[in-house]
Amino acid sequence: MSDEFTLSFSYKETKQEIPCRLRVSAYTYQFLCTIGDSEWILEKDDEGNVRALPADPFAKTSQKTDPGLVKAVMEEIERILQ
């Protein structure tokens, strides 16, 4: 897998293309994905499930990110990691 890639999937009957980057550090890795107009960090938690956190929780954005879209991106990352 290259360091930068695009997740392509359908959400609410609309094709989505989410740009992501893989960030590796020591023994962990994270995916930084741009969802809407904000960046999200997707990583595995202690139980092995993928979680999503805003990269900058205090950033001002022009619109609220659709939580369903964030969940769909999480599911796509889980699918890739299987």
C-alpha positions in Angstrom: 0.0 0.0 0.0 1.4 3.4 -0.9 1.5 6.2 1.7 -1.4 8.1 -0.1 -4.5 6.5 -1.5 -8.2 7.2 -2.2 -11.0 5.3 -0.7 -13.8 4.8 -3.3 -17.2 3.6 -2.2 -20.9 4.4 -2.4 -22.7 6.2 0.4 -26.3 7.2 0.2 -26.3 6.3 -3.5 -23.5 8.8 -4.1 -20.0 7.8 -5.1 -17.5 9.0 -2.5 -13.7 9.4 -3.0 -12.0 10.1 0.3 -8.3 11.0 0.1 -6.2 9.3 2.9 -2.6 9.1 4.0 -0.9 6.3 6.0 1.1 7.5 8.9 3.5 5.0 10.5 5.2 5.6 13.8 7.2 3.0 15.7 4.7 0.2 16.4 1.5 2.0 15.4 -0.1 3.3 12.3 -2.9 5.8 11.6 -4.9 6.8 8.6 -5.4 10.5 8.0 -8.5 10.9 5.9 -10.1 14.1 4.6 -13.9 13.8 5.2 -15.9 16.8 4.1 -13.7 19.8 4.9 -12.0 18.3 7.9 -9.2 15.8 8.5 -9.9 12.7 10.6 -7.5 10.2 12.3 -8.6 6.6 12.0 -6.7 4.0 14.1 -7.3 0.8 15.9 -8.2 1.0 19.6 -7.1 -1.4 22.3 -9.8 -3.9 21.4 -8.8 -3.9 17.7 -11.8 -1.8 16.5 -11.2 1.2 14.2 -12.0 4.5 15.8 -12.2 8.0 14.3 -11.0 11.2 15.9 -11.0 14.7 14.5 -7.3 15.6 13.7 -8.0 19.1 15.1 -11.1 19.1 17.3 -10.9 22.9 17.6 -10.7 23.6 13.9 -13.4 25.8 12.4 -15.1 24.1 9.5 -17.7 25.4 7.1 -20.0 22.4 7.6 -20.5 19.7 10.1 -19.2 16.3 9.0 -21.8 13.7 8.4 -21.4 11.0 11.2 -22.8 8.4 8.8 -20.1 9.2 6.3 -17.4 8.9 9.0 -18.8 5.5 10.0 -18.8 4.4 6.3 -15.1 5.4 6.0 -14.3 3.5 9.2 -16.0 0.4 7.7 -13.9 0.8 4.5 -10.7 1.0 6.5 -11.8 -2.1 8.5 -12.5 -3.9 5.2 -9.0 -3.0 3.9 -7.3 -4.2 7.1 -8.9 -7.7 7.0 
